[in-house]
Amino acid sequence: MTKPGKEFQKLSEIVDKLMSENGCPWDRVQTRETLKPYLVEECYETLEALDENDPEKIKDELGDLMYQILFHSKISEQKNEFGIQDVVKTISEKMIRRHPHVFEEASAETPDQVVDQWEEIKKTEKASSQRDSALSGIPPHLPALARSQKLQKKAAKCGFDWQKIDDVFLKLDEEIAEFKQAILSGDPAASTEELGDILFVLVNIAKFKKIDAEEALRQTNQKFIRRFRYIEEQALKQKRDLKDLSLEEMESHWQDAKKKSK
């Protein structure tokens, strides 16, 4: 494999050229704001490639993601703020600083110990910053499920958490009962609120069992897509419109898809 330094420098020069006075008209007018949707899109396309476990696609999407980082760094360089070398230097220093068990003489034998150490180091680093809450620092643009996970983990580190998972299941039963009541009352606002409470408690259960709730739902979404497409394929084989299939027929195909995926 080619050493990354040479190829990384080449890519950096490509970005410089595209954003230069004689470069690409589209690239030259981009701003931090206009690039935000592309950054989000590339992150999710990378996640999709990882889900598919396709090395070529992963390589391609990681490249697109890297280009976004270089693009933003170049914009900052043009503002005389920092450049890509500063980005690389900063992350290198941070990784060394947050891994004292590797680069210094600290000890961390298990993944959980590493995470605890990481969080303590972060607290020290952020001590001088103006944060008015233990929940500060969680990006508001995260997907709601992922943000819920981070909120609950931070609250738990402060001792605000159930002691036993059985207590969380009791809370889930309570929230489901309240959701049913809201639905029966015909109150849309209350129904939305109570459904949110159910999801929040489910995230807490996931936290107890060290399950990534965001990843779990992403996997279920992909599973649903695969099985639904199987139903579509069966309808196509029968030369029938999907809407013409009865619910019983769809369910039968769904069960077949389940069996084939085991």
C-alpha positions in Angstrom: 0.0 0.0 0.0 1.1 3.6 -0.7 2.2 5.6 2.3 -0.7 7.9 3.3 1.6 11.0 3.5 2.1 11.2 -0.3 -1.5 10.6 -1.3 -2.8 12.8 1.5 -0.7 15.7 0.3 -1.9 15.1 -3.3 -5.5 15.3 -2.2 -4.8 18.4 -0.2 -3.3 20.0 -3.3 -6.4 19.0 -5.3 -8.6 20.8 -2.8 -6.3 23.9 -3.0 -6.6 23.9 -6.8 -10.4 23.5 -6.8 -10.8 26.3 -4.4 -8.3 28.6 -6.0 -9.2 31.7 -8.1 -8.8 29.6 -11.3 -10.5 26.5 -9.8 -14.0 25.2 -9.7 -16.8 27.9 -9.7 -18.9 25.6 -7.4 -16.2 24.8 -4.9 -15.1 28.5 -4.6 -18.4 29.7 -3.4 -19.1 27.0 -0.7 -19.3 28.1 2.9 -19.5 26.2 6.2 -23.2 26.6 6.1 -23.7 25.3 2.6 -21.5 22.3 3.2 -23.3 21.1 6.3 -25.8 18.9 4.4 -23.0 17.2 2.5 -21.1 16.5 5.6 -24.1 14.8 7.2 -24.9 12.9 4.0 -21.3 11.6 3.7 -21.4 10.4 7.3 -24.6 8.4 6.7 -23.4 7.0 3.4 -20.2 5.8 5.2 -22.4 4.1 7.8 -24.4 2.4 5.0 -21.2 1.1 3.5 -20.1 -0.2 6.9 -23.4 -1.9 7.3 -23.0 -3.6 3.9 -19.4 -4.6 4.8 -18.3 -3.8 1.3 -14.6 -2.9 1.4 -14.6 -1.0 -2.0 -17.7 1.0 -1.0 -16.2 1.7 2.5 -13.0 2.9 0.9 -14.9 5.2 -1.5 -17.2 6.7 1.2 -14.3 7.2 3.7 -12.6 9.2 0.9 -15.7 11.4 0.4 -15.8 12.0 4.1 -12.1 12.9 4.2 -12.7 15.3 1.4 -15.3 17.1 3.5 -12.8 17.5 6.3 -10.2 18.9 3.9 -12.8 21.2 2.4 -13.8 22.7 5.8 -10.1 23.0 6.7 -9.4 25.0 3.5 -12.2 27.3 4.3 -10.8 28.0 7.7 -7.3 28.5 6.2 -8.7 31.1 3.9 -10.1 32.9 7.0 -6.6 32.7 8.6 -7.9 30.5 11.4 -6.2 27.1 10.9 -5.3 24.6 8.2 -5.4 20.9 7.7 -2.0 20.5 9.3 -3.3 22.1 12.5 -6.3 19.7 12.4 -4.0 16.7 12.1 -1.6 18.1 14.8 -4.5 18.7 17.2 -6.1 15.3 16.9 -2.7 13.6 17.2 -2.0 15.5 20.5 -5.5 14.7 21.8 -5.1 10.9 21.1 -1.8 10.8 22.9 -3.1 12.8 25.8 -6.2 10.7 26.1 -4.3 7.4 25.9 -1.9 7.7 28.8 -2.1 3.9 29.3 -0.4 3.5 25.9 1.9 6.5 25.6 2.6 7.1 29.3 2.7 5.0 32.4 -1.0 5.0 33.3 -2.9 1.7 33.6 -6.2 0.7 31.9 -6.7 -3.1 31.4 -10.3 -3.2 30.2 -12.4 -1.3 27.6 -14.6 0.1 30.4 -11.5 1.4 32.3 -10.3 3.1 29.1 -13.7 4.8 28.7 -13.8 5.9 32.3 -10.2 7.3 32.0 -11.2 9.0 28.7 -14.1 10.8 30.4 -12.0 11.9 33.3 -9.4 13.4 31.0 -12.1 15.1 29.0 -13.5 16.7 32.2 -10.0 18.0 33.0 -9.7 19.4 29.5 -13.1 21.1 29.6 -12.7 22.4 33.2 -11.8 25.9 32.0 -14.6 26.1 29.4 -17.9 27.8 30.3 -20.3 24.9 30.7 -23.3 25.4 32.9 -24.5 21.8 33.1 -23.2 18.2 33.3 -25.2 17.7 30.1 -23.4 20.3 28.1 -21.3 19.4 25.2 -23.7 17.0 23.5 -24.3 18.1 19.9 -27.9 19.2 19.3 -27.8 18.0 15.7 -27.3 14.4 16.7 -30.2 12.0 15.8 -32.7 12.1 18.7 -32.0 8.5 19.7 -28.2 8.9 19.8 -28.6 12.2 21.7 -30.8 10.5 24.2 -28.1 7.9 24.8 -25.5 10.5 25.5 -27.8 12.5 27.8 -28.6 9.5 29.9 -25.0 8.3 30.1 -23.9 11.7 31.3 -26.7 11.9 33.9 -25.8 8.3 35.1 -22.2 9.4 35.7 -23.6 12.0 38.1 -25.6 9.3 39.9 -28.9 10.1 38.4 -30.0 6.6 37.3 -31.9 3.6 38.4 -29.9 1.1 40.4 -31.6 -2.0 38.9 -32.8 -2.8 35.4 -36.0 -4.2 36.9 -36.9 -0.7 38.1 -36.5 0.5 34.5 -38.9 -2.2 33.2 -41.4 -1.1 35.8 -41.0 2.5 34.5 -41.5 1.2 30.9 -44.8 -0.5 32.0 -45.9 2.8 33.5 -45.1 4.8 30.4 -46.8 2.4 28.1 -50.0 2.6 30.3 -49.8 6.4 30.1 -49.3 6.2 26.3 -52.4 4.0 25.9 -54.4 6.4 28.0 -53.3 9.4 25.9 -54.2 7.5 22.7 -57.6 6.6 24.0 -58.2 10.2 25.1 -57.6 11.4 21.5 -55.0 14.0 22.7 -52.3 14.2 19.9 -49.9 16.3 22.0 -50.1 14.0 25.0 -49.7 11.0 22.8 -46.5 12.4 21.3 -45.1 13.2 24.7 -45.9 9.8 26.1 -44.4 8.0 23.1 -41.3 10.1 23.6 -41.2 8.9 27.2 -41.4 5.3 26.1 -38.5 5.7 23.7 -36.5 7.5 26.4 -37.0 4.6 28.8 -36.1 2.0 26.1 -32.8 3.9 25.6 -32.1 3.6 29.3 -32.7 -0.2 29.2 -30.3 -0.3 26.2 -27.7 1.6 28.3 -28.0 -1.0 31.1 -27.3 -3.8 28.7 -24.5 -1.8 26.9 -26.6 -1.9 23.6 -26.2 1.0 21.2 -29.8 2.0 20.7 -29.1 4.0 17.6 -27.2 1.1 16.0 -29.9 -1.4 17.0 -32.6 0.7 15.3 -30.4 1.1 12.2 -30.0 -2.6 12.0 -33.7 -3.2 12.3 -34.4 -0.6 9.6 -32.1 -2.5 7.3 -33.7 -5.8 8.2 -37.1 -4.3 7.4 -35.9 -3.1 4.0 -34.5 -6.5 3.1 -37.7 -8.3 4.1 -40.0 -5.8 2.4 -38.0 -6.0 -0.8 -38.5 -9.8 -0.7 -42.2 -9.2 -0.6 -41.9 -6.9 -3.6 -39.8 -9.5 -5.5 -42.5 -12.1 -4.9 -45.2 -9.8 -6.2 -43.0 -9.1 -9.3 -42.5 -12.8 -9.9 -46.3 -13.3 -9.8 -46.7 -10.3 -12.2 -48.9 -8.6 -9.6 -49.0 -5.1 -8.2 -47.8 -5.0 -4.6 -51.0 -3.2 -3.6 -53.0 -6.2 -5.0 -51.5 -8.6 -2.4 -53.7 -9.3 0.6 -52.2 -8.7 4.0 -52.2 -12.4 4.6 -50.1 -12.9 1.4 -47.7 -10.2 2.5 -47.4 -11.8 5.9 -46.7 -15.2 4.4 -43.9 -13.7 2.2 -42.6 -11.8 5.2 -42.3 -15.1 7.2 -40.5 -16.7 4.2 -38.0 -13.8 4.2 -37.4 -14.3 7.9 -36.6 -18.0 7.3 -34.2 -17.2 4.5 -32.3 -14.7 6.6 -31.6 -17.1 9.4 
